[in-house]
Amino acid sequence: MDAYITGFLVSCKGIPATVFVSVLSVAIGSVVGLLIALMRTSKNRFLSGISKLYVDIVRGTPMLVQALIFAYGIPEFIQTHLFYFKWANLIIPAIIVCGLNSAAYMSEVIRSGIQAVDKGQMEAARSLGMSKTMAMRLIIIPQAVKIILPAVGNEFVTLIKETSVLSYVGVHEILRKGTLLSAATFEAFPAYIGVALAYLLLTLPLSKLIAVLERRGKGSEKKIGEEKNKPVLEGGAA
């Protein structure tokens, strides 16, 4: 039993790195994903084509391969053809890779959220004299954010698990801690059970919280719908 406890405690030492990378990656993914989503919805074929190509490349290649390219491939290429280059810390390319990877998925989520907003909202905003950019910023995007909030939470939970591939590029996150313990003690099963428990410690509470927020969101939408469909009583005040 001591070996399992040790495996769990050692794996938990990688939680700060995992959470740090995940939080920054989701933040990067949200900003870049919004930009890509706006490009995808643009009538400009060039912008739409570039954004689609980006999404296809990122979603069509494993994140592990992307991490290896950024962590080792890019420095080697720069050193060979340009100048000496080395990452100050391998967590930097890890954040970049996870952020760009998250952006590809977030762009689709954001795009679906924007498309879910009633088209009449944009028409009403334009009729009031707003430019398309202003209407998107003040009217459409705030409503889309509320719609996609549960999906953003799910992306965060997914990204926490996907950061496990960063152990292959030397980032000391949860899996890396467990792997090093396994190599040092020659007890693989307790070490990796500890890794699994450390991930569950993060993902289970977050999943429950997202489910609660999603139910509350649906409850609010139902209440608003009931209010809209509520009949006006005769003799009521105008």
Residue frames relative to the residue before (quaternion, step in Angstrom):
aa qw qx qy qz dx dy dz
M 1.0000 0.0000 0.0000 0.0000 0.00 0.00 0.00
D 0.6063 0.5751 -0.3541 0.4199 3.59 1.07 -0.74
A 0.6295 0.5460 -0.3322 0.4418 3.57 1.06 -0.78
Y 0.6580 0.5012 -0.3095 0.4692 3.61 1.03 -0.77
I 0.6349 0.5190 -0.3216 0.4734 3.57 1.03 -0.80
T 0.6479 0.5133 -0.3089 0.4704 3.56 0.99 -0.89
G 0.6381 0.5367 -0.3185 0.4509 3.58 0.98 -0.86
F 0.6649 0.4989 -0.2943 0.4716 3.55 0.98 -0.87
L 0.6901 0.4896 -0.2858 0.4499 3.59 0.85 -0.98
V 0.6497 0.5005 -0.3157 0.4772 3.58 0.99 -0.80
S 0.6496 0.5155 -0.3176 0.4597 3.59 0.95 -0.84
C 0.6296 0.5534 -0.3291 0.4348 3.59 1.04 -0.76
K 0.5668 0.5925 -0.3854 0.4232 3.59 1.19 -0.42
G 0.6622 0.4939 -0.3051 0.4739 3.58 1.22 -0.36
I 0.4410 0.7223 -0.4406 0.2996 3.60 1.28 -0.13
P 0.6448 0.5255 -0.3585 0.4238 3.66 0.83 -0.81
A 0.6664 0.4893 -0.3086 0.4704 3.60 0.93 -0.85
T 0.6458 0.5250 -0.3186 0.4536 3.58 0.98 -0.85
V 0.6866 0.4708 -0.2817 0.4771 3.59 0.86 -0.96
F 0.6323 0.5469 -0.3289 0.4392 3.59 0.96 -0.86
V 0.6794 0.4730 -0.2817 0.4850 3.58 0.87 -0.98
S 0.6716 0.5203 -0.3028 0.4319 3.59 0.91 -0.92
V 0.6680 0.5053 -0.3024 0.4549 3.59 0.90 -0.94
L 0.6872 0.4685 -0.2867 0.4755 3.59 0.85 -0.96
S 0.6445 0.5365 -0.3196 0.4413 3.58 1.02 -0.79
V 0.6558 0.4917 -0.3109 0.4811 3.59 0.98 -0.82
A 0.6235 0.5298 -0.3382 0.4651 3.58 1.06 -0.73
I 0.6603 0.4835 -0.2937 0.4940 3.59 0.94 -0.93
G 0.6612 0.5295 -0.2980 0.4400 3.55 0.94 -0.94
S 0.6487 0.5230 -0.3199 0.4509 3.57 1.03 -0.75
V 0.6820 0.4820 -0.2851 0.4703 3.58 0.93 -0.94
V 0.7032 0.4391 -0.2650 0.4924 3.59 0.80 -1.03
G 0.6295 0.5486 -0.3261 0.4432 3.58 1.04 -0.78
L 0.6222 0.5276 -0.3343 0.4719 3.58 1.07 -0.75
L 0.6470 0.5212 -0.3119 0.4610 3.57 0.97 -0.90
I 0.6724 0.4900 -0.2927 0.4713 3.58 0.93 -0.93
A 0.6358 0.5338 -0.3257 0.4525 3.58 1.01 -0.83
L 0.6573 0.4945 -0.3090 0.4774 3.59 0.98 -0.80
M 0.6250 0.5219 -0.3308 0.4771 3.57 1.11 -0.68
R 0.6517 0.5232 -0.3152 0.4496 3.59 1.02 -0.84
T 0.7172 0.4293 -0.2481 0.4897 3.58 1.05 -0.76
S 0.4908 0.6672 -0.4267 0.3632 3.59 1.30 -0.09
K 0.4757 -0.6659 0.4994 0.2846 3.55 -1.19 0.59
N 0.5189 0.6196 -0.4062 0.4263 3.54 1.36 -0.14
R 0.3924 -0.7609 0.4664 0.2225 3.60 -0.46 1.17
F 0.6185 0.5514 -0.3479 0.4386 3.58 1.06 -0.71
L 0.6805 0.4766 -0.2841 0.4786 3.58 0.85 -0.99
S 0.6528 0.5154 -0.3047 0.4641 3.56 0.95 -0.89
G 0.6712 0.5072 -0.2954 0.4528 3.58 0.98 -0.87
I 0.6415 0.5255 -0.3170 0.4602 3.59 1.01 -0.86
S 0.6737 0.4970 -0.2956 0.4602 3.57 0.92 -0.93
K 0.6454 0.5141 -0.3154 0.4687 3.58 1.01 -0.78
L 0.6366 0.5268 -0.3195 0.4638 3.59 1.02 -0.83
Y 0.6313 0.5386 -0.3205 0.4568 3.57 1.01 -0.86
V 0.6781 0.4915 -0.2871 0.4650 3.56 0.85 -1.00
D 0.6575 0.5208 -0.3095 0.4480 3.59 0.93 -0.88
I 0.6692 0.4983 -0.3017 0.4613 3.60 0.94 -0.88
V 0.6989 0.4768 -0.2808 0.4531 3.57 0.81 -1.01
R 0.7231 0.4272 -0.2497 0.4819 3.58 0.88 -0.92
G 0.6830 0.5019 -0.2848 0.4478 3.58 1.21 -0.41
T 0.7135 0.3664 -0.2488 0.5429 3.59 1.28 -0.03
P 0.5473 -0.6287 0.4311 0.3454 3.62 -1.01 0.72
M 0.5456 -0.6275 0.4434 0.3347 3.57 -1.04 0.74
L 0.5786 0.5799 -0.3764 0.4326 3.59 1.13 -0.57
V 0.6498 0.5053 -0.3100 0.4758 3.58 0.97 -0.86
Q 0.6433 0.5177 -0.3181 0.4658 3.58 0.97 -0.85
A 0.6495 0.5200 -0.3126 0.4583 3.58 0.99 -0.85
L 0.6555 0.5041 -0.3071 0.4710 3.60 0.98 -0.82
I 0.6285 0.5317 -0.3328 0.4600 3.59 1.02 -0.77
F 0.7151 0.4491 -0.2612 0.4678 3.58 0.83 -0.98
A 0.7100 0.4784 -0.2736 0.4384 3.59 0.88 -0.91
Y 0.8271 0.1928 -0.0624 0.5242 3.59 0.90 -0.92
G 0.6639 0.5385 -0.3106 0.4157 3.60 0.97 -0.83
I 0.6959 0.4820 -0.2780 0.4541 3.58 0.79 -1.03
P 0.6571 0.4870 -0.3396 0.4645 3.68 0.83 -0.79
E 0.6484 0.5166 -0.3201 0.4586 3.61 0.98 -0.83
F 0.6517 0.5138 -0.3119 0.4626 3.58 0.98 -0.86
I 0.6666 0.4976 -0.3015 0.4660 3.59 0.90 -0.92
Q 0.6607 0.5075 -0.3111 0.4573 3.59 0.94 -0.86
T 0.6739 0.5084 -0.2935 0.4487 3.58 1.02 -0.77
H 0.8197 0.2893 -0.1157 0.4806 3.58 0.86 -0.94
L 0.7959 0.2965 -0.1530 0.5053 3.62 1.09 -0.50
F 0.7371 -0.3209 0.2865 0.5212 3.58 0.15 -1.28
Y 0.6635 -0.4907 0.3647 0.4313 3.56 -1.28 0.17
F 0.0910 0.7948 -0.5915 0.1006 3.54 -0.82 1.00
K 0.1028 0.7680 -0.6264 0.0853 3.53 -1.03 0.86
W 0.5012 -0.6466 0.4824 0.3130 3.56 -0.98 0.86
A 0.4825 -0.6667 0.4847 0.2964 3.59 -0.91 0.92
N 0.7723 -0.0398 0.0470 0.6323 3.54 1.15 -0.72
L 0.4933 -0.6954 0.4360 0.2880 3.60 -0.85 0.93
I 0.5310 0.6147 -0.4222 0.4024 3.58 1.22 -0.16
I 0.5600 0.6135 -0.3831 0.4040 3.62 1.21 -0.46
P 0.7076 0.4034 -0.2884 0.5034 3.66 0.72 -0.90
A 0.5766 0.5858 -0.3763 0.4276 3.59 1.16 -0.55
I 0.6667 0.4893 -0.2899 0.4817 3.58 0.96 -0.90
I 0.6403 0.5313 -0.3229 0.4511 3.57 0.98 -0.87
V 0.6783 0.4970 -0.2905 0.4566 3.58 0.85 -1.00
C 0.6860 0.4749 -0.2892 0.4693 3.58 0.83 -0.97
G 0.6472 0.5274 -0.3181 0.4492 3.58 1.03 -0.78
L 0.6875 0.4636 -0.2784 0.4846 3.58 0.91 -0.93
N 0.6307 0.5234 -0.3305 0.4680 3.57 1.09 -0.72
S 0.6554 0.5037 -0.3033 0.4741 3.54 0.98 -0.87
A 0.6090 0.5805 -0.3504 0.4116 3.59 1.05 -0.77
A 0.6330 0.5429 -0.3366 0.4373 3.59 1.01 -0.79
Y 0.6959 0.4438 -0.2667 0.4977 3.58 0.98 -0.83
M 0.6523 0.5229 -0.3176 0.4475 3.58 0.98 -0.84
S 0.5999 0.5772 -0.3664 0.4155 3.59 1.06 -0.70
E 0.6603 0.4961 -0.3050 0.4742 3.57 1.02 -0.80
V 0.6334 0.5266 -0.3186 0.4692 3.56 1.06 -0.80
I 0.6791 0.4852 -0.2837 0.4722 3.57 0.90 -0.98
R 0.6383 0.5333 -0.3267 0.4489 3.58 0.97 -0.84
S 0.6642 0.4863 -0.3052 0.4787 3.58 0.96 -0.84
G 0.6287 0.5352 -0.3302 0.4575 3.59 1.10 -0.68
I 0.6472 0.5086 -0.3122 0.4742 3.57 1.00 -0.84
Q 0.6832 0.4866 -0.2828 0.4652 3.57 0.95 -0.89
A 0.6250 0.5539 -0.3369 0.4348 3.59 1.21 -0.49
V 0.5701 0.5751 -0.3854 0.4424 3.58 1.23 -0.38
D 0.5664 -0.6263 0.4226 0.3292 3.57 -0.91 0.96
K 0.4912 -0.6829 0.4622 0.2805 3.59 -0.82 1.02
G 0.5697 0.6099 -0.3746 0.4038 3.56 1.18 -0.51
Q 0.5567 0.6056 -0.3869 0.4167 3.59 1.20 -0.49
M 0.6709 0.4831 -0.2907 0.4816 3.57 0.94 -0.91
E 0.6564 0.5152 -0.3128 0.4537 3.58 0.93 -0.89
A 0.6507 0.5101 -0.3153 0.4657 3.58 1.00 -0.81
A 0.6544 0.5154 -0.3100 0.4582 3.58 0.99 -0.86
R 0.6632 0.4960 -0.3062 0.4694 3.58 0.98 -0.84
S 0.6381 0.5328 -0.3277 0.4490 3.58 1.07 -0.72
L 0.6599 0.4887 -0.2967 0.4875 3.57 1.23 -0.46
G 0.6328 -0.5740 0.3147 0.4135 3.57 1.28 0.10
M 0.4741 0.6698 -0.4496 0.3526 3.58 1.23 0.12
S 0.4530 -0.6328 0.5445 0.3129 3.54 -1.17 0.60
K 0.6636 -0.5030 0.3609 0.4200 3.56 -1.26 0.33
T 0.6416 0.5299 -0.3186 0.4539 3.59 1.02 -0.85
M 0.6667 0.4968 -0.2989 0.4683 3.58 0.92 -0.91
A 0.6481 0.5205 -0.3165 0.4571 3.58 0.98 -0.85
M 0.6368 0.5173 -0.3217 0.4727 3.58 1.02 -0.81
R 0.7067 0.4859 -0.2645 0.4411 3.58 0.87 -0.98
L 0.7882 0.3542 -0.1697 0.4739 3.58 0.89 -0.92
I 0.7840 0.3377 -0.1602 0.4957 3.60 1.06 -0.69
I 0.7752 0.4035 -0.2079 0.4394 3.56 0.56 -1.19
I 0.7094 0.4819 -0.2801 0.4314 3.59 0.70 -1.09
P 0.6429 0.5141 -0.3530 0.4448 3.68 0.86 -0.76
Q 0.6641 0.4837 -0.3046 0.4820 3.60 1.03 -0.75
A 0.6359 0.5306 -0.3241 0.4573 3.57 1.06 -0.78
V 0.6128 0.5658 -0.3442 0.4311 3.59 1.03 -0.78
K 0.6518 0.5149 -0.3095 0.4628 3.56 0.97 -0.86
I 0.6542 0.5234 -0.3058 0.4523 3.57 1.04 -0.80
I 0.7746 0.3891 -0.1879 0.4619 3.58 0.87 -0.98
L 0.3757 0.7699 -0.4643 0.2248 3.61 1.25 -0.11
P 0.6679 0.4783 -0.3279 0.4665 3.67 0.84 -0.80
A 0.6478 0.5193 -0.3193 0.4569 3.59 1.02 -0.78
V 0.6185 0.5278 -0.3375 0.4743 3.59 1.09 -0.69
G 0.6374 0.5229 -0.3160 0.4695 3.57 1.03 -0.78
N 0.6531 0.5059 -0.3065 0.4729 3.56 1.00 -0.82
E 0.6191 0.5346 -0.3351 0.4676 3.59 1.09 -0.72
F 0.6270 0.5346 -0.3289 0.4615 3.59 1.07 -0.76
V 0.6550 0.5005 -0.3047 0.4771 3.58 0.95 -0.89
T 0.6522 0.5158 -0.3079 0.4624 3.57 0.95 -0.88
L 0.6655 0.5158 -0.3009 0.4477 3.56 0.97 -0.90
I 0.5815 0.5730 -0.3722 0.4417 3.59 1.08 -0.67
K 0.6904 0.4609 -0.2753 0.4849 3.58 0.96 -0.87
E 0.6759 0.5139 -0.3010 0.4340 3.58 0.98 -0.82
T 0.5535 0.6138 -0.4015 0.3946 3.62 1.17 -0.39
S 0.4714 0.6822 -0.4410 0.3433 3.59 1.25 -0.20
V 0.6019 0.5678 -0.3687 0.4235 3.63 1.12 -0.55
L 0.5764 0.6127 -0.3753 0.3891 3.60 1.18 -0.42
S 0.4996 0.6432 -0.4307 0.3889 3.58 1.24 -0.23
Y 0.6390 0.5460 -0.3175 0.4391 3.58 1.17 -0.59
V 0.7236 0.3652 -0.2516 0.5289 3.59 1.24 -0.22
G 0.6834 -0.5661 0.2624 0.3790 3.55 1.18 0.61
V 0.4691 0.6485 -0.4720 0.3696 3.61 1.18 0.24
H 0.3474 -0.7701 0.5024 0.1840 3.57 -0.74 1.07
E 0.1721 0.7695 -0.5868 0.1841 3.54 0.44 1.28
I 0.8180 -0.2912 0.1586 0.4701 3.58 -1.28 -0.20
L 0.7043 0.4656 -0.2855 0.4535 3.60 0.73 -1.01
R 0.6268 0.5446 -0.3389 0.4423 3.59 0.99 -0.79
K 0.6380 0.5212 -0.3241 0.4650 3.58 0.98 -0.84
G 0.6728 0.4935 -0.2950 0.4656 3.58 0.94 -0.87
T 0.6421 0.5280 -0.3178 0.4559 3.58 1.02 -0.81
L 0.6586 0.4995 -0.3062 0.4722 3.58 0.96 -0.84
L 0.6347 0.5146 -0.3284 0.4738 3.58 1.06 -0.74
S 0.6370 0.5314 -0.3189 0.4584 3.57 0.98 -0.84
A 0.6712 0.4962 -0.2913 0.4673 3.59 0.98 -0.86
A 0.6914 0.4884 -0.2800 0.4528 3.57 1.06 -0.75
T 0.7830 0.3397 -0.1651 0.4942 3.60 0.99 -0.81
F 0.3188 -0.7584 0.4925 0.2841 3.59 1.28 -0.39
E 0.5589 0.5399 -0.4054 0.4814 3.57 1.18 0.69
A 0.1483 -0.8515 0.5001 0.0533 3.53 0.23 1.34
F 0.6659 0.5435 -0.3228 0.3961 3.58 0.85 -0.94
P 0.6906 0.4464 -0.3057 0.4799 3.67 0.74 -0.88
A 0.6326 0.5489 -0.3387 0.4288 3.59 1.02 -0.79
Y 0.7456 0.4075 -0.2342 0.4725 3.58 0.81 -0.97
I 0.5478 0.5492 -0.4019 0.4866 3.58 1.22 -0.31
G 0.6268 0.5327 -0.3185 0.4712 3.57 1.07 -0.77
V 0.6228 0.5341 -0.3255 0.4700 3.57 1.07 -0.79
A 0.6599 0.5135 -0.3034 0.4569 3.58 0.91 -0.95
L 0.6681 0.5003 -0.2982 0.4630 3.58 0.95 -0.88
A 0.6296 0.5346 -0.3351 0.4534 3.59 1.04 -0.74
Y 0.6498 0.4944 -0.3155 0.4835 3.59 1.01 -0.77
L 0.6437 0.5180 -0.3216 0.4624 3.59 0.99 -0.81
L 0.5939 0.5788 -0.3524 0.4337 3.57 1.10 -0.70
L 0.7053 0.4346 -0.2496 0.5015 3.56 1.12 -0.66
T 0.7630 0.4465 -0.2261 0.4090 3.55 0.72 -1.09
L 0.6401 0.5567 -0.3470 0.4000 3.61 0.93 -0.78
P 0.6866 0.4539 -0.3133 0.4737 3.66 0.76 -0.86
L 0.6445 0.5243 -0.3247 0.4520 3.59 1.00 -0.79
S 0.6424 0.5245 -0.3162 0.4607 3.57 1.00 -0.84
K 0.6461 0.5115 -0.3122 0.4727 3.58 1.00 -0.84
L 0.6521 0.5183 -0.3121 0.4569 3.58 0.97 -0.88
I 0.6480 0.5155 -0.3103 0.4670 3.59 0.98 -0.87
A 0.6387 0.5286 -0.3216 0.4575 3.59 1.01 -0.84
V 0.6418 0.5171 -0.3173 0.4691 3.59 1.03 -0.81
L 0.6651 0.5000 -0.3001 0.4665 3.59 0.92 -0.93
E 0.6419 0.5268 -0.3203 0.4559 3.56 1.04 -0.80
R 0.6528 0.5020 -0.3150 0.4717 3.60 0.99 -0.83
R 0.6461 0.5153 -0.3209 0.4626 3.58 0.99 -0.81
G 0.6390 0.5305 -0.3217 0.4546 3.57 1.03 -0.82
K 0.6655 0.4891 -0.2976 0.4789 3.56 0.98 -0.88
G 0.6296 0.5393 -0.3294 0.4520 3.58 1.08 -0.74
S 0.6492 0.5125 -0.3129 0.4668 3.56 1.04 -0.84
E 0.6490 0.5165 -0.3145 0.4617 3.58 0.99 -0.87
K 0.6453 0.5210 -0.3177 0.4595 3.58 1.01 -0.82
K 0.6541 0.5170 -0.3103 0.4567 3.56 0.99 -0.88
I 0.6440 0.5153 -0.3173 0.4681 3.57 1.01 -0.87
G 0.6475 0.5220 -0.3121 0.4592 3.58 1.01 -0.86
E 0.6470 0.5163 -0.3189 0.4617 3.58 0.99 -0.79
E 0.6444 0.5222 -0.3197 0.4581 3.56 1.04 -0.84
K 0.6540 0.5192 -0.3124 0.4529 3.57 1.02 -0.84
N 0.7413 0.4164 -0.2159 0.4801 3.57 1.03 -0.84
K 0.4549 0.6995 -0.4425 0.3287 3.56 1.31 -0.06
P 0.4167 -0.7269 0.4814 0.2572 3.64 -0.70 1.00
V 0.4363 -0.6783 0.5285 0.2651 3.55 -1.13 0.72
L 0.3975 -0.7293 0.5055 0.2337 3.58 -0.74 1.05
E 0.5176 -0.6364 0.4795 0.3117 3.52 -1.09 0.79
G 0.7813 0.3070 -0.2433 0.4859 3.51 -1.02 0.79
G 0.4696 0.6824 -0.4464 0.3385 3.57 1.30 -0.01
A 0.6331 -0.5366 0.4024 0.3864 3.50 -1.32 0.37
A 0.4461 -0.6950 0.4964 0.2676 3.56 -0.97 0.83
